[in-house]
């Protein structure tokens, strides 16, 4: 039930969103989910951008019946605008589940095959993701 509900929520929240290259954003969410090694990683993969990209809150997800470990991981993966990226990565380190899902997210974000081309504009973002990946992968 929780997996199916997470899929419904992610599909609804991301239905009209596009990534920076114009592809449906739900495809990124699905790829992150597919990298999950267990049901909790798959559920968090589906939900990892829901709170950040919609009016939905952690409390809304709690009311949906998701476990505290899933809620904690989603919360760790939700970056407020006021938080630096480095602080965000440090906060992710407090949850093993969040670490694993963020690595899945970064692996997808670093997959250059999904980009039409890599431009100079992409390099700082790619470097930021590589730094975060190397910082988290040693904790896996």
N, CA, C and O atoms as a MOPAC input file, in Angstrom:
PM7 MOZYME 1SCF
protein

 N      0.82200 1    -1.19600 1     0.00000 1
 C      0.00000 1     0.00000 1     0.00000 1
 C      0.86400 1     1.25600 1     0.00000 1
 O      0.58500 1     2.18100 1    -0.76300 1
 N      1.89700 1     1.31800 1     0.82700 1
 C      2.72100 1     2.52600 1     0.87800 1
 C      3.43900 1     2.80800 1    -0.44000 1
 O      3.54100 1     3.96200 1    -0.85500 1
 N      3.94200 1     1.75100 1    -1.10400 1
 C      4.61500 1     1.95900 1    -2.38400 1
 C      3.63600 1     2.52300 1    -3.40500 1
 O      3.93800 1     3.49200 1    -4.10100 1
 N      2.46200 1     1.90900 1    -3.48800 1
 C      1.46600 1     2.36300 1    -4.45000 1
 C      1.05000 1     3.80300 1    -4.16400 1
 O      0.88500 1     4.60100 1    -5.08600 1
 N      0.88000 1     4.13300 1    -2.88300 1
 C      0.48100 1     5.49900 1    -2.52200 1
 C      1.60400 1     6.48100 1    -2.84300 1
 O      1.33700 1     7.58500 1    -3.31700 1
 N      2.84600 1     6.09900 1    -2.59500 1
 C      3.98000 1     6.96400 1    -2.93900 1
 C      4.01400 1     7.21500 1    -4.44600 1
 O      4.27500 1     8.33700 1    -4.88100 1
 N      3.75500 1     6.18800 1    -5.23600 1
 C      3.71900 1     6.33200 1    -6.69000 1
 C      2.60000 1     7.28000 1    -7.11300 1
 O      2.80000 1     8.12800 1    -7.98200 1
 N      1.42600 1     7.13900 1    -6.50200 1
 C      0.30500 1     8.04000 1    -6.81100 1
 C      0.65300 1     9.48700 1    -6.46600 1
 O      0.41200 1    10.39800 1    -7.25800 1
 N      1.21400 1     9.68700 1    -5.28800 1
 C      1.56400 1    11.04400 1    -4.84800 1
 C      2.60200 1    11.65600 1    -5.78500 1
 O      2.43600 1    12.78900 1    -6.23600 1
 N      3.66500 1    10.92000 1    -6.07900 1
 C      4.72400 1    11.43900 1    -6.95100 1
 C      4.18100 1    11.76300 1    -8.33800 1
 O      4.52400 1    12.79300 1    -8.91800 1
 N      3.34100 1    10.89200 1    -8.86300 1
 C      2.77400 1    11.11700 1   -10.19200 1
 C      1.91700 1    12.37600 1   -10.20600 1
 O      1.98900 1    13.16800 1   -11.14500 1
 N      1.11600 1    12.56100 1    -9.17900 1
 C      0.24800 1    13.74100 1    -9.09900 1
 C      1.07300 1    15.02200 1    -8.92900 1
 O      0.85000 1    16.00400 1    -9.63700 1
 N      2.01700 1    15.00800 1    -8.00000 1
 C      2.81300 1    16.20900 1    -7.71400 1
 C      3.64100 1    16.63500 1    -8.92600 1
 O      3.73800 1    17.82600 1    -9.22100 1
 N      4.23300 1    15.68200 1    -9.62300 1
 C      5.17700 1    16.00400 1   -10.69800 1
 C      4.54800 1    15.97600 1   -12.09400 1
 O      5.25900 1    16.11400 1   -13.09000 1
 N      3.22000 1    15.80000 1   -12.18000 1
 C      2.57700 1    15.56000 1   -13.48200 1
 C      2.83200 1    16.63800 1   -14.52900 1
 O      2.95400 1    16.31700 1   -15.71100 1
 N      2.91500 1    17.88900 1   -14.13900 1
 C      3.11300 1    18.96000 1   -15.11700 1
 C      4.52900 1    19.52800 1   -15.10100 1
 O      4.80400 1    20.52000 1   -15.77500 1
 N      5.42200 1    18.91200 1   -14.34100 1
 C      6.78200 1    19.43600 1   -14.21400 1
 C      7.70400 1    18.85200 1   -15.28500 1
 O      7.57100 1    17.70000 1   -15.69900 1
 N      8.63200 1    19.68800 1   -15.71000 1
 C      9.65500 1    19.27400 1   -16.68000 1
 C     11.02600 1    19.48300 1   -16.04300 1
 O     11.19800 1    20.35500 1   -15.19100 1
 N     11.99800 1    18.67700 1   -16.46100 1
 C     13.35900 1    18.91400 1   -15.98400 1
 C     13.98900 1    20.03600 1   -16.81100 1
 O     13.34900 1    20.57400 1   -17.71500 1
 N     15.21500 1    20.38400 1   -16.51100 1
 C     15.85600 1    21.52300 1   -17.17600 1
 C     16.02600 1    21.30800 1   -18.68300 1
 O     16.30400 1    22.25700 1   -19.41600 1
 N     15.86200 1    20.07300 1   -19.14300 1
 C     16.01000 1    19.77700 1   -20.56600 1
 C     14.67300 1    19.52600 1   -21.25300 1
 O     14.63400 1    19.16200 1   -22.42800 1
 N     13.56600 1    19.72200 1   -20.51300 1
 C     12.23600 1    19.60600 1   -21.09700 1
 C     11.58900 1    18.23900 1   -20.98600 1
 O     10.46600 1    18.05700 1   -21.45400 1
 N     12.26500 1    17.27200 1   -20.37900 1
 C     11.68700 1    15.93000 1   -20.20300 1
 C     10.74500 1    15.94000 1   -18.99500 1
 O     10.94800 1    16.71500 1   -18.06100 1
 N      9.72200 1    15.08800 1   -19.00700 1
 C      8.83500 1    15.00600 1   -17.83900 1
 C      9.64600 1    14.67800 1   -16.57700 1
 O     10.41400 1    13.71600 1   -16.56100 1
 N      9.46900 1    15.47600 1   -15.53200 1
 C     10.25900 1    15.30800 1   -14.30900 1
 C     10.01600 1    13.95800 1   -13.64600 1
 O     10.90500 1    13.42000 1   -12.98600 1
 N      8.81700 1    13.41200 1   -13.81800 1
 C      8.49900 1    12.12000 1   -13.19000 1
 C      9.47200 1    11.03200 1   -13.66400 1
 O      9.69100 1    10.05400 1   -12.94900 1
 N     10.05400 1    11.18800 1   -14.84800 1
 C     11.01200 1    10.19300 1   -15.33700 1
 C     12.24800 1    10.14400 1   -14.44100 1
 O     12.77700 1     9.06700 1   -14.16800 1
 N     12.70800 1    11.30700 1   -13.98400 1
 C     13.83400 1    11.33800 1   -13.03800 1
 C     13.44800 1    10.62200 1   -11.75000 1
 O     14.20500 1     9.79300 1   -11.24300 1
 N     12.28100 1    10.93900 1   -11.22800 1
 C     11.80600 1    10.32700 1    -9.98000 1
 C     11.72600 1     8.80600 1   -10.13800 1
 O     12.12000 1     8.06600 1    -9.23600 1
 N     11.22400 1     8.34700 1   -11.26800 1
 C     11.11000 1     6.90500 1   -11.51000 1
 C     12.48900 1     6.24700 1   -11.60000 1
 O     12.68300 1     5.14000 1   -11.09800 1
 N     13.44100 1     6.92300 1   -12.23500 1
 C     14.79500 1     6.35000 1   -12.32100 1
 C     15.43800 1     6.25600 1   -10.93800 1
 O     16.12000 1     5.27700 1   -10.63500 1
 N     15.22400 1     7.27100 1   -10.10000 1
 C     15.74500 1     7.21900 1    -8.72700 1
 C     15.09200 1     6.06200 1    -7.98300 1
 O     15.76800 1     5.32300 1    -7.26800 1
 N     13.78800 1     5.90200 1    -8.14700 1
 C     13.06900 1     4.80200 1    -7.49700 1
 C     13.62100 1     3.45400 1    -7.95600 1
 O     13.84400 1     2.56600 1    -7.13300 1
 N     13.84000 1     3.29700 1    -9.23700 1
 C     14.31400 1     2.01300 1    -9.76900 1
 C     15.70600 1     1.64500 1    -9.26200 1
 O     16.06000 1     0.46600 1    -9.24200 1
 N     16.48200 1     2.61200 1    -8.86200 1
 C     17.81000 1     2.33800 1    -8.30100 1
 C     17.73300 1     1.85300 1    -6.85600 1
 O     18.71900 1     1.34300 1    -6.32400 1
 N     16.57700 1     2.00600 1    -6.21600 1
 C     16.42000 1     1.58800 1    -4.82600 1
 C     16.63000 1     0.09400 1    -4.66900 1
 O     16.21500 1    -0.69500 1    -5.51900 1
 N     17.27700 1    -0.29100 1    -3.57600 1
 C     17.60500 1    -1.70400 1    -3.34900 1
 C     16.59200 1    -2.41000 1    -2.45500 1
 O     16.64800 1    -3.63000 1    -2.29700 1
 N     15.66900 1    -1.65300 1    -1.87000 1
 C     14.61000 1    -2.25000 1    -1.05400 1
 C     13.38100 1    -1.34100 1    -1.12900 1
 O     13.43400 1    -0.25900 1    -1.71300 1
 N     12.28400 1    -1.79000 1    -0.53700 1
 C     11.04200 1    -1.02500 1    -0.66400 1
 C     11.15600 1     0.37800 1    -0.07200 1
 O     10.64800 1     1.33200 1    -0.66000 1
 N     11.80800 1     0.52300 1     1.07300 1
 C     11.94400 1     1.85900 1     1.66700 1
 C     12.72400 1     2.80000 1     0.75300 1
 O     12.33600 1     3.95700 1     0.58900 1
 N     13.81100 1     2.32700 1     0.15900 1
 C     14.57600 1     3.16500 1    -0.77200 1
 C     13.73200 1     3.52800 1    -1.99000 1
 O     13.82300 1     4.64700 1    -2.49400 1
 N     12.92200 1     2.60500 1    -2.46000 1
 C     12.05200 1     2.88400 1    -3.60500 1
 C     10.99500 1     3.92800 1    -3.24300 1
 O     10.73900 1     4.84700 1    -4.02000 1
 N     10.38300 1     3.78800 1    -2.06800 1
 C      9.36200 1     4.75000 1    -1.62800 1
 C      9.97600 1     6.13900 1    -1.46700 1
 O      9.41900 1     7.12400 1    -1.95200 1
 N     11.11400 1     6.22000 1    -0.79200 1
 C     11.76600 1     7.52100 1    -0.60900 1
 C     12.22300 1     8.07600 1    -1.95800 1
 O     12.16600 1     9.28600 1    -2.17500 1
 N     12.67000 1     7.21800 1    -2.85900 1
 C     13.02100 1     7.67100 1    -4.20400 1
 C     11.84600 1     8.34500 1    -4.89400 1
 O     12.01000 1     9.37300 1    -5.55000 1
 N     10.66300 1     7.76500 1    -4.74300 1
 C      9.46300 1     8.36600 1    -5.32900 1
 C      9.11800 1     9.69700 1    -4.67900 1
 O      8.66100 1    10.62400 1    -5.34800 1
 N      9.33800 1     9.78500 1    -3.38100 1
 C      8.90800 1    10.96400 1    -2.61600 1
 C     10.00800 1    12.00800 1    -2.42100 1
 O      9.75800 1    13.04400 1    -1.80600 1
 N     11.21900 1    11.76300 1    -2.92900 1
 C     12.36100 1    12.59100 1    -2.53000 1
 C     12.23700 1    14.07000 1    -2.88600 1
 O     12.87600 1    14.90000 1    -2.23800 1
 N     11.44700 1    14.42500 1    -3.88200 1
 C     11.27300 1    15.83600 1    -4.24800 1
 C      9.85500 1    16.34300 1    -4.01000 1
 O      9.54600 1    17.48600 1    -4.34700 1
 N      8.99600 1    15.52000 1    -3.44100 1
 C      7.58300 1    15.88500 1    -3.28000 1
 C      7.40500 1    17.10400 1    -2.37800 1
 O      6.68200 1    18.03300 1    -2.73900 1
 N      8.04600 1    17.11500 1    -1.22000 1
 C      7.86200 1    18.23200 1    -0.28200 1
 C      8.52800 1    19.49500 1    -0.82700 1
 O      8.00300 1    20.59700 1    -0.66900 1
 N      9.67400 1    19.33100 1    -1.46200 1
 C     10.40200 1    20.47800 1    -2.01200 1
 C      9.66700 1    21.10800 1    -3.19200 1
 O      9.74200 1    22.32100 1    -3.38600 1
 N      8.95900 1    20.30200 1    -3.98000 1
 C      8.36700 1    20.77400 1    -5.23600 1
 C      6.85500 1    20.96000 1    -5.19700 1
 O      6.23500 1    21.13700 1    -6.24600 1
 N      6.25100 1    20.92600 1    -4.01900 1
 C      4.79000 1    21.05100 1    -3.93900 1
 C      4.40000 1    21.60300 1    -2.57400 1
 O      5.24900 1    21.75600 1    -1.69500 1
 N      3.12600 1    21.90000 1    -2.39900 1
 C      2.66000 1    22.35700 1    -1.08100 1
 C      2.59500 1    21.22800 1    -0.04600 1
 O      2.36000 1    21.48900 1     1.13300 1
 N      2.79800 1    19.99100 1    -0.46900 1
 C      2.72300 1    18.85200 1     0.45000 1
 C      3.80800 1    18.97300 1     1.52200 1
 O      4.92400 1    19.41300 1     1.24400 1
 N      3.46600 1    18.57800 1     2.74600 1
 C      4.38800 1    18.66600 1     3.87500 1
 C      4.71200 1    17.27400 1     4.41200 1
 O      4.07900 1    16.28500 1     4.04300 1
 N      5.69600 1    17.22100 1     5.27900 1
 C      6.01600 1    15.96400 1     5.96700 1
 C      4.79500 1    15.50400 1     6.75800 1
 O      4.50300 1    14.30900 1     6.81100 1
 N      4.09000 1    16.43600 1     7.36400 1
 C      2.89000 1    16.07200 1     8.13400 1
 C      1.82500 1    15.45500 1     7.22200 1
 O      1.14200 1    14.51500 1     7.62800 1
 N      1.67600 1    15.96300 1     6.00900 1
 C      0.73600 1    15.36500 1     5.04500 1
 C      1.13800 1    13.92000 1     4.75400 1
 O      0.28600 1    13.03400 1     4.69500 1
 N      2.42800 1    13.68800 1     4.57300 1
 C      2.91200 1    12.32600 1     4.30500 1
 C      2.70500 1    11.43100 1     5.52400 1
 O      2.39600 1    10.24800 1     5.38200 1
 N      2.87400 1    11.98800 1     6.71000 1
 C      2.62400 1    11.22400 1     7.94500 1
 C      1.15600 1    10.77000 1     7.97200 1
 O      0.86200 1     9.62400 1     8.31400 1
 N      0.25100 1    11.66900 1     7.61300 1
 C     -1.18200 1    11.33800 1     7.59200 1
 C     -1.49700 1    10.26400 1     6.55400 1
 O     -2.49200 1     9.54900 1     6.67200 1
 N     -0.64600 1    10.15500 1     5.54200 1
 C     -0.81900 1     9.11200 1     4.52400 1
 C     -0.36800 1     7.74800 1     5.04500 1
 O     -0.62000 1     6.72400 1     4.40800 1
 N      0.29500 1     7.73300 1     6.19700 1
 C      0.67500 1     6.46500 1     6.81200 1
 C      2.10000 1     6.01200 1     6.56400 1
 O      2.43700 1     4.86200 1     6.84300 1
 N      2.94900 1     6.89900 1     6.04200 1
 C      4.34300 1     6.51900 1     5.82000 1
 C      5.07100 1     6.42300 1     7.15800 1
 O      4.76500 1     7.16000 1     8.09500 1
 N      6.03300 1     5.51300 1     7.23500 1
 C      6.76500 1     5.26600 1     8.48200 1
 C      7.65000 1     6.45700 1     8.84400 1
 O      7.96900 1     7.29600 1     8.00100 1
 N      8.03500 1     6.50800 1    10.10800 1
 C      8.90000 1     7.59300 1    10.57600 1
 C     10.25600 1     7.56900 1     9.87400 1
 O     10.82700 1     8.62700 1     9.60800 1
 N     10.78300 1     6.37900 1     9.56800 1
 C     12.08400 1     6.32800 1     8.88300 1
 C     11.97700 1     6.90300 1     7.47100 1
 O     12.90000 1     7.57100 1     7.00400 1
 N     10.87000 1     6.65100 1     6.79600 1
 C     10.65600 1     7.22900 1     5.46400 1
 C     10.48800 1     8.73800 1     5.57600 1
 O     11.06600 1     9.48800 1     4.78900 1
 N      9.70100 1     9.18600 1     6.54900 1
 C      9.49500 1    10.62300 1     6.74200 1
 C     10.80700 1    11.33000 1     7.07100 1
 O     11.07300 1    12.41900 1     6.56300 1
 N     11.62200 1    10.71300 1     7.91700 1
 C     12.91700 1    11.29600 1     8.27900 1
 C     13.79800 1    11.43800 1     7.03700 1
 O     14.43100 1    12.47500 1     6.83800 1
 N     13.83800 1    10.40100 1     6.20800 1
 C     14.66600 1    10.45100 1     4.99900 1
 C     14.15700 1    11.51100 1     4.03100 1
 O     14.95100 1    12.27100 1     3.47700 1
 N     12.84000 1    11.57400 1     3.81600 1
 C     12.28100 1    12.59200 1     2.91600 1
 C     12.59800 1    13.98300 1     3.45700 1
 O     12.95100 1    14.88500 1     2.69700 1
 N     12.47300 1    14.15300 1     4.75700 1
 C     12.79300 1    15.44900 1     5.36400 1
 C     14.26400 1    15.80600 1     5.14500 1
 O     14.58000 1    16.95200 1     4.82500 1
 N     15.15700 1    14.84400 1     5.31400 1
 C     16.58600 1    15.09000 1     5.07700 1
 C     16.85500 1    15.45200 1     3.62100 1
 O     17.78900 1    16.20100 1     3.33300 1
 N     16.05100 1    14.93100 1     2.70500 1
 C     16.24200 1    15.16500 1     1.27500 1
 C     15.51500 1    16.40800 1     0.77600 1
 O     15.56300 1    16.72200 1    -0.41300 1
 N     14.84700 1    17.11000 1     1.67300 1
 C     14.11600 1    18.32500 1     1.32300 1
 C     14.96000 1    19.52400 1     1.73800 1
 O     15.18400 1    19.76400 1     2.92400 1
 N     15.41900 1    20.26500 1     0.74500 1
 C     16.32000 1    21.39500 1     1.01800 1
 C     15.54800 1    22.70700 1     1.00800 1
 O     15.02200 1    23.11300 1    -0.02800 1
 N     15.47900 1    23.37200 1     2.16100 1
 C     14.85900 1    24.70100 1     2.18100 1
 C     15.70700 1    25.68700 1     1.37400 1
 O     16.92200 1    25.51900 1     1.26700 1
 N     15.07500 1    26.70200 1     0.81200 1
 C     15.80600 1    27.68800 1     0.01200 1
 C     16.90800 1    28.37100 1     0.80900 1
 O     17.92100 1    28.78300 1     0.24600 1
 N     16.71200 1    28.48900 1     2.11200 1
 C     17.68000 1    29.19800 1     2.95900 1
 C     18.91600 1    28.35600 1     3.30400 1
 O     19.87100 1    28.87300 1     3.88400 1
 N     18.90600 1    27.07400 1     2.95600 1
 C     20.00300 1    26.17600 1     3.32700 1
 C     21.01800 1    26.05800 1     2.19400 1
 O     20.64400 1    25.86500 1     1.03700 1
 N     22.28500 1    26.17200 1     2.52500 1
 C     23.32200 1    25.99100 1     1.50200 1
 C     23.35300 1    24.52200 1     1.07600 1
 O     22.91400 1    23.64000 1     1.81500 1
 N     23.87300 1    24.27700 1    -0.11500 1
 C     23.95900 1    22.90100 1    -0.60000 1
 C     24.88300 1    22.07200 1     0.29000 1
 O     24.59900 1    20.90500 1     0.56100 1
 N     25.97700 1    22.66200 1     0.74300 1
 C     26.89900 1    21.92700 1     1.62400 1
 C     26.23000 1    21.54800 1     2.94400 1
 O     26.41400 1    20.43300 1     3.43200 1
 N     25.45700 1    22.46300 1     3.52400 1
 C     24.73400 1    22.14200 1     4.76300 1
 C     23.68500 1    21.06300 1     4.51600 1
 O     23.46300 1    20.19400 1     5.35900 1
 N     23.05100 1    21.12900 1     3.36100 1
 C     22.06700 1    20.11900 1     2.96100 1
 C     22.72000 1    18.73200 1     2.93100 1
 O     22.16300 1    17.77400 1     3.46900 1
 N     23.87400 1    18.62400 1     2.31800 1
 C     24.57600 1    17.33400 1     2.23800 1
 C     24.96900 1    16.86100 1     3.63700 1
 O     24.88200 1    15.66900 1     3.93000 1
 N     25.39500 1    17.76700 1     4.49200 1
 C     25.73400 1    17.38500 1     5.87200 1
 C     24.50900 1    16.82900 1     6.59600 1
 O     24.62100 1    15.86100 1     7.34700 1
 N     23.34900 1    17.43200 1     6.37600 1
 C     22.12100 1    16.97200 1     7.03100 1
 C     21.70300 1    15.59300 1     6.53000 1
 O     21.19600 1    14.78000 1     7.30200 1
 N     21.91200 1    15.33100 1     5.25400 1
 C     21.59000 1    14.01600 1     4.68600 1
 C     22.37500 1    12.91700 1     5.40500 1
 O     21.88400 1    11.79900 1     5.56200 1
 N     23.58200 1    13.23600 1     5.83500 1
 C     24.44500 1    12.24500 1     6.49500 1
 C     23.85500 1    11.70300 1     7.79400 1
 O     24.36900 1    10.72400 1     8.33600 1
 N     22.78800 1    12.31700 1     8.30300 1
 C     22.18000 1    11.85200 1     9.55600 1
 C     21.23000 1    10.68000 1     9.34800 1
 O     20.73000 1    10.11000 1    10.31700 1
 N     20.97500 1    10.31400 1     8.09200 1
 C     20.03200 1     9.22700 1     7.80300 1
 C     20.61800 1     8.28600 1     6.75800 1
 O     20.87900 1     8.69900 1     5.62900 1
 N     20.82400 1     7.03800 1     7.12300 1
 C     21.35100 1     6.03500 1     6.18400 1
 C     20.44000 1     5.92600 1     4.95600 1
 O     20.92100 1     5.84700 1     3.82500 1
 N     19.13300 1     5.92300 1     5.18300 1
 C     18.17700 1     5.81900 1     4.08100 1
 C     18.29500 1     7.02900 1     3.15400 1
 O     18.27200 1     6.87800 1     1.93300 1
 N     18.42100 1     8.22100 1     3.72500 1
 C     18.58000 1     9.42900 1     2.90600 1
 C     19.88600 1     9.38500 1     2.11800 1
 O     19.91900 1     9.79100 1     0.95600 1
 N     20.95800 1     8.90100 1     2.73300 1
 C     22.24400 1     8.77900 1     2.02800 1
 C     22.07200 1     7.89900 1     0.79300 1
 O     22.48800 1     8.27600 1    -0.30300 1
 N     21.46400 1     6.73200 1     0.96600 1
 C     21.31900 1     5.79700 1    -0.15400 1
 C     20.47000 1     6.38600 1    -1.27100 1
 O     20.80300 1     6.23700 1    -2.44700 1
 N     19.38000 1     7.05100 1    -0.91500 1
 C     18.51000 1     7.62900 1    -1.95000 1
 C     19.18900 1     8.82600 1    -2.60800 1
 O     19.06500 1     9.00500 1    -3.82000 1
 N     19.89900 1     9.64500 1    -1.84500 1
 C     20.60400 1    10.78300 1    -2.44900 1
 C     21.67100 1    10.28900 1    -3.41200 1
 O     21.87200 1    10.89800 1    -4.46300 1
 N     22.35800 1     9.20600 1    -3.08500 1
 C     23.32100 1     8.63300 1    -4.02900 1
 C     22.61900 1     8.19800 1    -5.31100 1
 O     23.14200 1     8.41000 1    -6.40500 1
 N     21.43900 1     7.59000 1    -5.18800 1
 C     20.67000 1     7.20000 1    -6.37500 1
 C     20.28300 1     8.43200 1    -7.18800 1
 O     20.35800 1     8.42000 1    -8.41700 1
 N     19.87300 1     9.48900 1    -6.50100 1
 C     19.50300 1    10.75400 1    -7.13700 1
 C     20.71200 1    11.35200 1    -7.86100 1
 O     20.60500 1    11.77100 1    -9.01400 1
 N     21.84200 1    11.39000 1    -7.19100 1
 C     23.05200 1    11.94600 1    -7.79700 1
 C     23.51200 1    11.11600 1    -8.98900 1
 O     23.95100 1    11.67300 1    -9.99600 1
 N     23.41900 1     9.79100 1    -8.89000 1
 C     23.79900 1     8.94300 1   -10.02600 1
 C     22.95500 1     9.27800 1   -11.24700 1
 O     23.46900 1     9.33000 1   -12.36400 1
 N     21.66400 1     9.50500 1   -11.03900 1
 C     20.81900 1     9.87800 1   -12.17200 1
 C     21.17900 1    11.27600 1   -12.67800 1
 O     21.27000 1    11.49300 1   -13.88600 1
 N     21.38100 1    12.21400 1   -11.76700 1
 C     21.73600 1    13.57700 1   -12.18000 1
 C     23.07800 1    13.63300 1   -12.89600 1
 O     23.30700 1    14.52100 1   -13.71700 1
 N     23.95800 1    12.69800 1   -12.59300 1
 C     25.28100 1    12.67200 1   -13.21800 1
 C     25.33300 1    11.82200 1   -14.49000 1
 O     26.38700 1    11.72000 1   -15.11800 1
 N     24.22200 1    11.22000 1   -14.87000 1
 C     24.17800 1    10.38700 1   -16.07900 1
 C     24.09900 1    11.29900 1   -17.30400 1
 O     23.03000 1    11.80200 1   -17.64900 1
 N     25.21500 1    11.49900 1   -17.93800 1
 C     25.29600 1    12.43200 1   -19.06500 1
 C     24.51800 1    11.95300 1   -20.29400 1
 O     24.26000 1    12.73700 1   -21.20800 1
 N     24.14700 1    10.67600 1   -20.31800 1
 C     23.39400 1    10.15700 1   -21.47000 1
 C     22.02000 1    10.80600 1   -21.58400 1
 O     21.43900 1    10.82600 1   -22.66900 1
 N     21.49300 1    11.33500 1   -20.48900 1
 C     20.15900 1    11.92900 1   -20.54800 1
 C     20.18200 1    13.38500 1   -21.00800 1
 O     19.13300 1    13.99300 1   -21.22000 1
 N     21.39300 1    13.94300 1   -21.16100 1
 C     21.52400 1    15.33400 1   -21.58100 1
 C     21.67600 1    15.41300 1   -23.09200 1
 O     22.37900 1    14.59700 1   -23.68800 1
 N     21.01900 1    16.39500 1   -23.72000 1
 C     21.20500 1    16.55500 1   -25.16400 1
 C     22.65700 1    16.89900 1   -25.49800 1
 O     23.19500 1    16.44300 1   -26.50700 1
 N     23.28300 1    17.70600 1   -24.64300 1
 C     24.70900 1    18.01900 1   -24.76100 1
 C     25.14900 1    18.62700 1   -23.43200 1
 O     24.33500 1    19.15400 1   -22.67400 1
 N     26.42500 1    18.54500 1   -23.17100 1
 C     26.97700 1    19.14700 1   -21.96200 1
 C     27.60400 1    20.47500 1   -22.36400 1
 O     28.44100 1    20.54000 1   -23.26400 1
 N     27.17800 1    21.53400 1   -21.67600 1
 C     27.68600 1    22.86700 1   -21.99100 1
 C     28.51800 1    23.38200 1   -20.81600 1
 O     28.54100 1    22.78700 1   -19.73900 1
 N     29.18900 1    24.48800 1   -21.05000 1
 C     29.96800 1    25.13600 1   -19.98300 1
 C     29.08200 1    25.43900 1   -18.78000 1
 O     29.53100 1    25.37900 1   -17.63500 1
 N     27.82600 1    25.76400 1   -19.04900 1
 C     26.87800 1    26.09400 1   -17.98500 1
 C     26.61800 1    24.89400 1   -17.06300 1
 O     26.30200 1    25.07100 1   -15.88700 1
 N     26.75100 1    23.68300 1   -17.59600 1
 C     26.49500 1    22.46900 1   -16.81500 1
 C     27.65200 1    22.09900 1   -15.88600 1
 O     27.43900 1    21.40300 1   -14.89400 1
 N     28.85000 1    22.54400 1   -16.18300 1
 C     30.04700 1    22.09000 1   -15.46300 1
 C     29.99800 1    22.38100 1   -13.95300 1
 O     30.28800 1    21.47800 1   -13.16900 1
 N     29.64600 1    23.59400 1   -13.51100 1
 C     29.60500 1    23.82500 1   -12.05900 1
 C     28.59800 1    22.91500 1   -11.34000 1
 O     28.86800 1    22.43800 1   -10.23800 1
 N     27.46000 1    22.68100 1   -11.95600 1
 C     26.44900 1    21.80700 1   -11.35400 1
 C     26.96500 1    20.36800 1   -11.28500 1
 O     26.80400 1    19.69800 1   -10.26400 1
 N     27.57500 1    19.89900 1   -12.35300 1
 C     28.13000 1    18.54600 1   -12.38100 1
 C     29.20800 1    18.40100 1   -11.30400 1
 O     29.25800 1    17.39100 1   -10.60200 1
 N     30.06400 1    19.40700 1   -11.18000 1
 C     31.11800 1    19.35600 1   -10.15100 1
 C     30.52500 1    19.34400 1    -8.74500 1
 O     31.02500 1    18.64100 1    -7.86700 1
 N     29.46600 1    20.11500 1    -8.53000 1
 C     28.78800 1    20.13000 1    -7.22800 1
 C     28.23500 1    18.74600 1    -6.91500 1
 O     28.36700 1    18.26200 1    -5.79100 1
 N     27.61500 1    18.10800 1    -7.90700 1
 C     27.06300 1    16.76700 1    -7.70000 1
 C     28.16400 1    15.73300 1    -7.46500 1
 O     28.00900 1    14.83900 1    -6.63300 1
 N     29.26900 1    15.85200 1    -8.19100 1
 C     30.38500 1    14.91400 1    -7.99700 1
 C     30.96800 1    15.03100 1    -6.59200 1
 O     31.26700 1    14.02200 1    -5.95200 1
 N     31.12700 1    16.25600 1    -6.11900 1
 C     31.64700 1    16.47000 1    -4.76300 1
 C     30.71600 1    15.82300 1    -3.74000 1
 O     31.17700 1    15.12900 1    -2.83400 1
 N     29.41300 1    16.04600 1    -3.87900 1
 C     28.44500 1    15.46300 1    -2.94500 1
 C     28.47400 1    13.94000 1    -3.02700 1
 O     28.42900 1    13.25900 1    -2.00300 1
 N     28.54800 1    13.41000 1    -4.23700 1
 C     28.57800 1    11.95700 1    -4.41500 1
 C     29.77900 1    11.35200 1    -3.67900 1
 O     29.63500 1    10.37700 1    -2.94200 1
 N     30.94900 1    11.92900 1    -3.88200 1
 C     32.16300 1    11.40000 1    -3.24000 1
 C     32.09200 1    11.52400 1    -1.72000 1
 O     32.61900 1    10.68000 1    -0.99600 1
 N     31.44200 1    12.57700 1    -1.24800 1
 C     31.29900 1    12.76800 1     0.19500 1
 C     30.35700 1    11.73000 1     0.81400 1
 O     30.56800 1    11.29100 1     1.94400 1
 N     29.32200 1    11.34300 1     0.07200 1
 C     28.32300 1    10.40700 1     0.60400 1
 C     28.67000 1     8.94200 1     0.35300 1
 O     28.35500 1     8.08600 1     1.18000 1
 N     29.30500 1     8.64500 1    -0.76000 1
 C     29.53100 1     7.24100 1    -1.12100 1
 C     30.43600 1     6.54000 1    -0.11200 1
 O     30.32200 1     5.32900 1     0.07800 1
 N     31.32300 1     7.27200 1     0.52900 1
 C     32.20100 1     6.64700 1     1.52300 1
 C     31.43200 1     6.22400 1     2.77500 1
 O     31.93500 1     5.43900 1     3.57900 1
 N     30.21900 1     6.74000 1     2.93800 1
 C     29.38900 1     6.39900 1     4.10300 1
 C     28.48000 1     5.21400 1     3.83900 1
 O     27.84800 1     4.69400 1     4.75800 1
 N     28.41200 1     4.78800 1     2.59300 1
 C     27.48500 1     3.71600 1     2.20800 1
 C     27.90300 1     2.39100 1     2.79600 1
 O     27.23600 1     1.38000 1     2.57400 1

